[in-house]
Amino acid sequence: METLNISEKKDKIKWDYDAEADVLYISLGNPKNAEGVDIGEGTIIRIQPDTKEIIGVTILNPLHRTLSSLMGKPYLTRKQKTSSIKKQIIKG
């Protein structure tokens, strides 16, 4: 198994939230180009290819998933939402 590096505590953790897309970007230090590894559940770990260092995390739909959880409803992905809307249109 390939080794990844997790650096010591960074002085600055930077983040940006895109409300329109409901995506949270977290960077350890200044944002850099990186390769993304999807680890499931809407979480992508960003790795700098040359150093194999984890430099950030991207979380998809954090607001929607949190609100769904707080309301006791299962989280539906956009694909699931679209197919249920299509079913409603066809039935309606």
Backbone bond lengths (Angstrom), bond angles and torsions (degrees), N, CA, C in turn:
res aa  C-N    CA-C-N  psi(-1)  N-CA   C-N-CA  omega(-1)  CA-C   N-CA-C  phi
1 M - - - 1.446 - - 1.515 109.28 -
2 E 1.310 116.25 137.02 1.456 121.60 -178.53 1.523 110.98 -72.07
3 T 1.329 116.25 143.37 1.456 121.55 -179.05 1.519 110.88 -90.77
4 L 1.330 115.97 137.26 1.456 121.95 173.76 1.514 108.13 -111.33
5 N 1.328 115.92 151.20 1.460 120.84 178.71 1.515 110.28 -103.74
6 I 1.311 115.18 131.30 1.460 120.73 171.19 1.516 105.13 -113.77
7 S 1.308 115.68 111.84 1.451 121.40 -175.63 1.517 111.75 -66.44
8 E 1.307 113.30 164.86 1.455 119.40 172.39 1.525 108.14 -61.33
9 K 1.309 116.57 170.07 1.454 121.77 -178.01 1.527 110.67 -52.41
10 K 1.324 114.96 127.69 1.460 121.02 178.35 1.522 109.52 -82.34
11 D 1.332 115.62 148.13 1.461 119.72 177.42 1.522 111.99 -67.07
12 K 1.311 115.88 -35.34 1.461 119.10 -176.23 1.520 110.56 -130.31
13 I 1.302 114.67 126.22 1.452 120.75 169.84 1.516 105.22 -107.42
14 K 1.315 115.77 122.28 1.459 120.65 -178.99 1.517 108.75 -107.65
15 W 1.319 115.57 145.91 1.446 118.89 178.52 1.520 110.15 -143.44
16 D 1.309 114.10 156.83 1.456 121.52 178.07 1.523 106.78 -146.24
17 Y 1.316 115.11 135.79 1.464 119.80 178.29 1.520 108.95 -116.57
18 D 1.327 116.75 124.66 1.460 123.27 176.55 1.529 106.87 -97.05
19 A 1.340 116.23 99.28 1.466 121.05 -175.47 1.529 112.26 -64.56
20 E 1.322 117.09 -36.93 1.462 120.02 -178.58 1.528 111.24 -63.60
21 A 1.330 117.05 -41.80 1.456 121.53 -179.44 1.531 112.42 -92.50
22 D 1.343 118.09 -10.69 1.466 124.37 -175.38 1.532 110.08 54.98
23 V 1.343 114.78 58.98 1.464 121.65 178.94 1.525 108.34 -131.33
24 L 1.342 115.55 131.89 1.454 122.23 177.69 1.527 108.90 -108.12
25 Y 1.333 116.23 123.62 1.458 122.48 178.79 1.532 108.06 -108.11
26 I 1.324 117.80 125.76 1.457 122.74 177.89 1.522 107.23 -121.41
27 S 1.344 116.47 126.11 1.464 121.30 179.49 1.514 109.55 -119.18
28 L 1.309 116.02 136.10 1.459 122.02 174.92 1.519 106.60 -90.94
29 G 1.316 116.43 101.20 1.459 121.50 -171.84 1.519 108.84 87.43
30 N 1.312 116.90 -161.45 1.462 120.88 179.49 1.524 110.28 -69.36
31 P 1.341 117.42 140.06 1.464 119.84 178.21 1.526 111.19 -58.50
32 K 1.330 116.18 139.84 1.464 122.75 -179.65 1.521 108.14 -136.85
33 N 1.330 115.05 160.76 1.455 119.47 172.63 1.524 108.09 -65.00
34 A 1.321 115.78 141.72 1.457 119.42 -176.94 1.520 110.29 -155.55
35 E 1.318 114.67 166.32 1.459 121.12 172.18 1.515 107.04 -94.35
36 G 1.314 116.55 141.62 1.454 120.76 179.07 1.512 111.70 -101.85
37 V 1.329 115.50 138.11 1.451 121.30 175.84 1.526 107.23 -120.88
38 D 1.325 116.25 115.17 1.455 121.86 -179.22 1.525 107.83 -77.14
39 I 1.336 116.32 116.13 1.462 119.83 -179.58 1.532 111.36 -101.30
40 G 1.317 116.29 9.42 1.459 121.41 176.43 1.518 112.19 94.64
41 E 1.326 114.49 169.26 1.459 121.82 178.20 1.529 112.54 56.85
42 G 1.329 117.55 29.42 1.454 120.74 177.38 1.517 114.36 74.44
43 T 1.327 117.41 23.02 1.462 121.66 -179.17 1.520 109.78 -118.82
44 I 1.332 115.28 128.40 1.464 121.34 179.50 1.525 107.89 -121.18
45 I 1.318 116.32 125.61 1.463 122.17 176.75 1.521 107.22 -92.66
46 R 1.332 116.97 129.94 1.457 121.70 -179.80 1.530 108.68 -99.66
47 I 1.332 114.71 127.76 1.462 121.67 -175.21 1.521 109.57 -124.49
48 Q 1.336 115.97 133.63 1.467 120.48 174.87 1.530 106.81 -78.22
49 P 1.336 117.37 118.77 1.463 121.05 -171.45 1.533 115.26 -59.17
50 D 1.323 117.46 -41.11 1.467 118.46 -174.19 1.528 113.20 -73.67
51 T 1.320 118.54 -33.09 1.468 120.95 -177.79 1.524 112.97 -102.08
52 K 1.334 116.88 -11.13 1.464 122.83 -175.71 1.526 111.26 58.27
53 E 1.330 115.58 32.95 1.456 121.90 -179.95 1.532 110.01 -97.39
54 I 1.315 116.01 135.48 1.457 120.52 174.15 1.515 107.27 -74.15
55 I 1.343 115.89 120.47 1.464 119.22 -176.22 1.521 113.06 -117.73
56 G 1.332 116.74 -0.37 1.454 117.28 178.79 1.512 113.10 179.47
57 V 1.319 113.59 172.99 1.456 122.19 179.41 1.528 107.38 -138.51
58 T 1.312 116.76 138.08 1.453 122.51 173.72 1.522 107.11 -118.06
59 I 1.329 116.19 129.10 1.467 120.91 -179.43 1.525 108.15 -117.65
60 L 1.309 115.73 121.59 1.458 122.19 -178.61 1.525 110.59 -88.81
61 N 1.314 116.47 134.55 1.465 124.20 175.77 1.526 115.01 55.72
62 P 1.333 118.99 42.42 1.471 118.74 -177.70 1.525 113.46 -64.65
63 L 1.311 117.76 -38.72 1.457 120.28 -178.77 1.526 110.86 -67.71
64 H 1.309 116.27 -49.14 1.460 120.83 -178.53 1.531 110.97 -61.89
65 R 1.330 117.12 -43.53 1.470 120.10 -179.56 1.521 111.19 -66.06
66 T 1.332 117.62 -39.39 1.462 120.98 179.47 1.520 110.68 -66.12
67 L 1.330 116.83 -46.54 1.463 119.77 179.42 1.528 111.39 -62.96
68 S 1.320 117.37 -40.45 1.465 120.99 177.45 1.521 110.56 -60.51
69 S 1.313 116.51 -43.45 1.463 121.46 179.86 1.525 111.38 -64.90
70 L 1.328 116.95 -43.29 1.465 120.94 -179.82 1.532 112.02 -64.59
71 M 1.324 116.32 -31.21 1.460 120.49 -179.79 1.531 111.66 -89.02
72 G 1.335 117.15 0.53 1.455 121.30 178.10 1.511 114.01 73.59
73 K 1.328 116.55 21.26 1.457 120.51 179.66 1.522 109.16 -106.47
74 P 1.329 116.87 145.79 1.467 118.64 176.69 1.519 110.12 -67.71
75 Y 1.310 116.07 144.44 1.456 121.37 177.92 1.516 109.02 -75.87
76 L 1.328 116.92 131.06 1.457 121.89 176.57 1.510 109.07 -109.14
77 T 1.312 116.39 131.69 1.461 119.30 176.46 1.513 108.63 -72.11
78 R 1.312 116.27 165.80 1.466 120.03 179.48 1.517 111.21 -59.71
79 K 1.324 117.32 -36.74 1.455 120.84 179.57 1.530 109.95 -64.00
80 Q 1.341 116.64 -43.46 1.456 120.25 178.58 1.523 110.32 -64.38
81 K 1.326 116.87 -40.90 1.462 120.22 179.71 1.523 110.04 -61.27
82 T 1.326 116.60 -45.06 1.454 121.12 -178.01 1.521 110.63 -61.52
83 S 1.345 117.06 -44.66 1.458 118.68 -178.16 1.521 110.95 -67.03
84 S 1.344 118.63 -35.32 1.457 119.67 178.50 1.528 110.30 -69.82
85 I 1.322 117.99 -34.26 1.462 121.31 176.58 1.527 109.34 -65.74
86 K 1.333 117.08 -43.56 1.463 120.46 178.35 1.517 110.48 -59.90
87 K 1.355 117.71 -41.49 1.464 121.07 179.29 1.515 110.21 -62.47
88 Q 1.318 117.19 -40.91 1.461 121.16 179.97 1.524 110.64 -64.69
89 I 1.325 117.04 -40.54 1.462 121.28 179.92 1.525 110.07 -65.85
90 I 1.319 116.39 -43.54 1.465 120.33 -179.51 1.533 110.60 -64.67
91 K 1.348 116.07 -43.45 1.474 120.24 -179.74 1.524 111.20 -70.91
92 G 1.361 116.01 -36.43 1.464 121.21 -175.47 1.474 110.82 -72.85
